[in-house]
Amino acid sequence: MNVKIYPSRASGEITAPPSKSLSHRALICGALSGGSTLYNVFGGHQSGDVGATLNCLCNLGADICVHGLKVKIGNFNPFDPKTDTELDCVESGSTLRFLIPLCLLCGKRITLRGAERLFERPLGVYEDICREQGILFEKSKNSVTLCGKLKSGIYKVPGDISSQFITGLLFALPLLDGVSIIEVTGKFESASYVDLTLDTLAEFGIKVTRNGNRFVILGNQRYQSSEYTVESDCSNAAFLQALDFLGGDVTVNGISDSTHQGDRVYKDIFAAMERGERHFDLSDCPDLAPILFAVASAKGGAEFTGTARLKIKESDRAEAMATELAKFGVPVIVKENSVSVCDAELKTPTEVLDAHNDHRIVMSLAVLCTLTGGEIKDAEACGKSYRGFFDDIEKLNVKLERI
């Protein structure tokens, strides 16, 4: 699907969709409990990634019943999963990395599949663990096959690749015999995502002691049943708030002032840009990068550091945004760990914009097109995290056409 967007001034009031990050975590914790009720998992627009996690948990044996925005889930025994079906992670890095350690509790042969791009993203942390513990880890261009049992112990995990490896281990290690320790080595990037994991685990009765970059996990714990409401998503709220920041009149509801989501800093960064600040570190909020690059292109440019990991997202996000912003007449300089968006006059693109099969690229370009107009191909990629994005911005008086 292509979407053509016409210059529009967004206006109105809207509630941000549920947090994709918290939905993944709540579904897994709920599945591991005796039976939990989760609210606002989908918020009316199911994320493709969250759907992948839900389907995988179902195939592993969790009891799941979906009633509108409410999900009842439980009774997944990772030591004796149903494994007659392969698990399809589609394009979801969270699904894949969160479930691998749980699939290593039973000793059975389990294959997780997905898009080729998903398996181009790093899995080396788990591959190293499996090699050290004598566990089968066979990776192909679109799958990984596992067979073996994870052991409790000391795990040293680099902090500059993805916090998802730490989260995956935090789901599984409390269920093993004995004490386990996770030591995060090097710079701990995206630490706020691990904070979200700890918060969610606590809601389901799992205790983890954190001392800086060291996590102590007692064994033989059990996930407790819970009623849990998923809060609105800061990373997706940033796209909606950007419509206001770029000259609209949009009120975005649903974001708690007390949220622990790292992407809550979008508000602070927008405010800093308005004050004329031009240097920002994205080490702890890499998912904000595409929309911040787009906004910077309309606000006189900016320099961003902590961008090295953008290469291993759904696309090479720095290069993808550089390619697309050039179509707006804005040069972007991409280096190993920095991105400079130059100060240039924003122009209407004369070429069709490319989504690069990346939900955050699609939505960032759409926001920018409200200023200039433009057409985006393969815009359905936004469904990975925010399937109703174009419906919602239409409600905010953005004029668009689906082609």
Phi, psi and omega in degrees: 000130170263148175235125176258126183247136180256150178309126187212148171258109182291142177204150178131189184235138184208150175260130179296148180292168180297154179292120175298317181300314182286329178297314176305310185295316181293321179297317181292314179296319179296319179298324181282351178272174177289340180159116183232158176243123182247136180246149175063034178290323184250331179060027179090344181225097183294128172289137177301320179295316180294322176299323178296317178296316180300315181294320179295318179296322176297315181292335177278350175118003179291144172277125185224133174223121182255123176239095180061243181269002184252137178236125171259128189210146177171183172066026170274118178257103184292346177276347178213064184284160169281120187232024180281355177237143174287154182265129180254108180273356178057255178237016190267108176296323179298313180302311183297308186285331179285327187270338183305309180299324178293328177288348180263014180266343190259340183080003179269162179279120181229135178245129174250128182246170177174188180294152180301321180300325179300320183272359168278342180280154190299137169229010188301329179300313180289323178300319179295317179299315181297319179297316181295329183259008178070032181259138177295131177218095182250116183249136173241189182290342180218024178198166168220134179248133185237147171200118181151172182245127177290144179247151172289159181155202181259128180241123175256119187237125177296139185269000187248016178255295175198133176291347182297331177294320179295315179299315179304315178295323180295332176290321190268320189298327179297343183272350182274162170289146174086169181271140174239153178228132172252123176249119180272122184258152180071198180289129182268095180266154182056034180298333181298332178291327176290325175301320177299320178297314180298319178300314183292317177304317180298324178297335181252020170084011180263130183253129176228132178261125180247133173228094184066241181261022181238130182239127179251126186236113175288148180272177177059030175274163179228138177287130181265149176295147184209157165254122191223132177251125179283127180278167182293158191266121180291322184294322176281330175299330181299324178294318181291318180293330179297328177299324177287316183297330182268022172113002179274190177224074189242131173253124180253119181259165171102351181266116181284141176295340183261008182299147176263005179295127182297331183285001174300342183290354178303324180297316181294321181290318176301315180296321179294321176299321180296329178280354179099005177290148189226007181232126184219139178260122184255016184305323184260001180216054185297334181292343177279348189306309184300316181289328177291323175297318181296313180297317180300326180295336179263353186239027174093008176089166178190162176245134183237134175245174182071035187252006186302323186284356178295340178296332190251025174270197181303329169225176168282091196295325179294312180293322179298314180291326176298317179297316184283322179293332175299330178289341174268002181084016182249113177290144177228131180254117182254124175241182187303316183224029177207155177223128177248118174265117188281156175281113183208160179287127180284127183241160175287125181295139177263352177252155173291137180277148184252129180286343183056026181052040185227118184303320184284332174293313180306307186291326178295315179294323179298317178300315182294326180293342176293341177272325191243339195082159179159164181238135182243126177269154180057039185290347179294350177301340179297341181296346177302323180234336190211076187299330183265018186303310184290326173300317184290319181287335172297321178297337178268019173072023170276126182274124181212165181223128176271127185245000000 
